[in-house]
Structure formats: structure tokens, C-alpha cells
């Protein structure tokens, strides 16, 4: 589900994904073509953020990896 409704997208498996200098092996990803609307390189889902041990501080607008 997205803010615009339900979309059907392909799921792909990457041998490795490098995020913030950390590596996740055998990452299952959803392939979505984002509309061009500014400096967006991609989106990280909650599953990736959990795997990275991310702490999100909304008032400070920061993501910290533990």
C-alpha cells in the first residue's frame, strides 16, 4: 500500500545491499520506479531499518544506527 493506494510491484533478491556502510546479504527488495520529485535516491523499508538496528529520532530529524 502507498499513500496513493494499492500497487503491485515485483519482488527481487539482491545478493547484497550496502546501506550506511553496512551490508545486508540476500536482501529481498521491492522494485518501484519513484517519480522524479527531487533529491530521492530510494526508499528504505522498515525491514531494512530494523536489520540495521536504526533508531529514528523524529523531532531531531535523525536516524542513528546502533
Buried (B, 14 or more C-beta within 10 A) or exposed (E): EEEEEEEEEEEEEEEEBEBEEEEBEEBEBEEEEEEEEEEEEEEBEEEBBEBBEBEEEEEEEEBEEE
